[in-house]
Every structure is written in C-alpha cells, then in structure tokens.
C-alpha cells in the first residue's frame, strides 16, 4: 500500500507527538486504526462485489476456455510428443517393439512381404555379380585376342586405299 520505512514512521510519530501532544496521541491512533479498518472492509466488499459481477458475466468460463485453449494436453500436443519420442526410438528390424519394450512378432502379411523383398534383393545382387563377371571375362578375352595378333600385320581397318595414277588426273 504505502511504502513507508521505519525512518519515515519515526519522523511521522515525532511530528504527531509535537503537533497533537502526548495527551491526545492515543486517541488519534485509535481513530486512525478505526479509519484503516473501515477502509479495508470497504475494499473487501468492493472486491467481493466485482468478483460476483464477473461470475455473473461468465468471465470465469471465458478464462477457463482460454486456459484450456492454451493447454498442450487439450490441444493434443502431448500425443504428438509421445509419437515423436516413439519415432526417435524406432529401430528397423524383424520385430516390432511395443511401448513396454517387449518385442512382438510381425503379422503374417508383413513377414511374407519382408521375405519376398529379401529374396528380390538377393536375386538382384546375384544378377549384378553375374553381369560384372561376364563383362570382366569379355574384357580379358579382348585383351588376349589383341595380344595374339602379330604386330607386323596392320589391322584390317587401317589398310591404306590404293592411289590413283598421276596421269589420270586432269588439270
């Protein structure tokens, strides 16, 4: 209410003692106490009346609605956090891990699809290895054929074309 320290109260007491006098000082303090009591009672009544008016106007309902609107739990953000934490904990594998940490086997369709995909991946790896080994064998055969041809014979593609005699040329 009033921000009075001990030094200010002492100064007020000394001034009151000088102005009012020592005989009338207790009477004045009694009257001051009654006045402050009445002022506090009026403030309590006013506060109570304002609260009742606010209740009648529905301010508490609006306040609770606003509180619920800003609540993470009411908005479903707690479920979103749970889902995000489950996603962070997720590890791909053959078994599904439940919330309690116990592994549960996958359903028959999921297991069947997993086996089919594993078989397809194995076939792709085998076919890729076969194609690579065939390519390497062809390259080695081409190198061996190039090493067997004698160096004195020019390749067929590099044979020069016959020249025409100079007498056939017209000037």
C-alpha positions in Angstrom: 0.0 0.0 0.0 2.1 2.9 1.2 5.8 2.4 1.0 6.9 3.7 4.4 10.1 2.7 6.1 11.0 2.8 9.8 12.7 6.1 9.4 9.6 7.7 7.8 7.3 6.2 10.5 9.6 7.6 13.2 9.5 11.1 11.7 5.7 11.0 11.4 5.5 9.8 15.0 7.7 12.7 16.2 5.7 15.3 14.2 2.4 13.8 15.5 3.7 14.0 19.1 4.7 17.6 18.6 1.5 18.7 16.8 -1.1 16.7 18.7 0.6 16.4 22.0 1.2 13.5 24.3 -2.3 13.5 25.9 -4.3 13.2 22.7 -1.9 10.9 20.8 -3.5 7.6 21.9 -7.0 8.9 20.9 -5.6 9.9 17.5 -4.0 6.4 16.9 -7.3 4.7 17.9 -9.2 6.9 15.4 -6.6 6.1 12.7 -6.9 2.4 13.4 -10.7 2.5 13.1 -10.4 4.5 9.8 -8.0 2.0 8.3 -10.2 -0.9 9.4 -13.2 0.7 7.7 -11.2 1.3 4.5 -10.0 -2.3 4.4 -13.6 -3.5 5.0 -14.8 -1.3 2.1 -12.0 -2.6 -0.1 -13.0 -6.3 0.7 -16.7 -5.5 -0.1 -15.8 -3.9 -3.3 -13.6 -6.8 -4.3 -16.3 -9.3 -3.4 -18.9 -7.3 -5.5 -16.5 -7.2 -8.5 -15.9 -11.0 -8.3 -19.7 -11.6 -8.1 -20.3 -9.4 -11.2 -17.5 -11.2 -13.0 -19.1 -14.6 -12.2 -22.5 -13.4 -13.4 -20.9 -12.2 -16.6 -19.2 -15.5 -17.3 -15.6 -14.3 -17.0 -14.6 -17.5 -15.2 -16.0 -19.6 -18.1 -14.1 -17.5 -20.6 -10.9 -17.7 -18.5 -11.2 -21.5 -18.2 -11.8 -21.7 -22.0 -8.7 -19.7 -22.7 -6.7 -21.8 -20.3 -7.9 -25.0 -22.0 -7.1 -23.5 -25.4 -3.5 -22.8 -24.4 -3.2 -26.2 -22.7 -0.8 -28.5 -24.5 -2.7 -31.6 -23.3 -6.1 -30.3 -24.5 -4.6 -29.4 -27.9 -3.2 -32.9 -28.3 0.4 -31.8 -28.2 1.2 -34.4 -25.6 0.2 -37.2 -28.0 2.4 -35.5 -30.7 5.3 -35.6 -28.3 4.7 -39.2 -27.5 4.6 -40.1 -31.2 7.8 -38.2 -31.8 9.6 -39.9 -29.0 8.4 -43.3 -30.3 9.6 -42.4 -33.7 13.0 -41.4 -32.3 13.3 -44.8 -30.5 12.2 -46.8 -33.6 14.7 -49.2 -35.0 14.1 -51.1 -38.2 14.3 -54.8 -37.8 12.3 -58.1 -37.8 10.3 -57.5 -34.7 8.1 -54.6 -33.6 8.9 -53.1 -30.2 5.9 -52.2 -28.1 5.7 -49.3 -25.6 6.7 -51.6 -22.7 9.9 -52.7 -24.5 8.7 -56.2 -25.3 9.3 -57.4 -28.8 6.2 -58.6 -30.7 6.4 -60.6 -33.9 5.1 -59.0 -37.1 1.9 -60.1 -38.7 2.0 -62.9 -41.4 1.5 -60.5 -44.3 4.3 -58.2 -43.2 6.6 -61.2 -42.6 5.7 -62.5 -46.1 6.5 -59.2 -47.7 9.8 -58.9 -45.8 10.8 -62.4 -47.0 9.8 -61.5 -50.6 11.9 -58.3 -50.5 14.9 -60.1 -49.1 14.6 -62.7 -51.9 14.4 -60.0 -54.5 17.4 -58.2 -53.1 19.4 -61.5 -53.2 18.5 -62.1 -56.8 19.4 -58.6 -57.8 22.8 -59.0 -56.1 23.4 -62.3 -57.8 22.5 -61.0 -61.3 24.7 -57.9 -60.8 27.6 -60.1 -59.8 27.0 -62.3 -62.9 26.9 -59.3 -65.3 30.1 -57.9 -63.7 31.9 -61.2 -64.1 30.7 -61.6 -67.7 32.0 -58.1 -68.5 35.4 -58.8 -66.9 35.6 -62.1 -68.9 34.9 -60.3 -72.2 37.5 -57.6 -71.4 40.1 -60.3 -70.7 39.2 -62.1 -73.9 39.6 -58.9 -75.9 42.9 -58.2 -74.3 44.1 -61.8 -75.0 43.0 -61.5 -78.7 44.8 -58.2 -79.0 48.0 -59.8 -77.6 47.8 -62.8 -80.0 47.6 -60.7 -83.2 51.1 -60.2 -84.7 52.5 -56.7 -84.7 53.6 -56.9 -88.4 50.1 -57.2 -89.8 48.2 -54.0 -89.7 44.6 -54.3 -88.6 42.1 -54.6 -91.4 40.6 -51.2 -90.7 43.9 -49.5 -91.1 44.8 -50.7 -94.7 45.5 -47.8 -97.0 43.4 -47.2 -100.0 45.1 -47.6 -103.4 46.4 -44.4 -105.0 45.3 -43.3 -108.4 48.0 -42.7 -111.0 49.0 -39.1 -111.7 48.2 -39.5 -115.4 44.5 -40.0 -114.8 44.3 -36.6 -113.2 43.0 -33.7 -115.3 44.3 -30.3 -114.8 
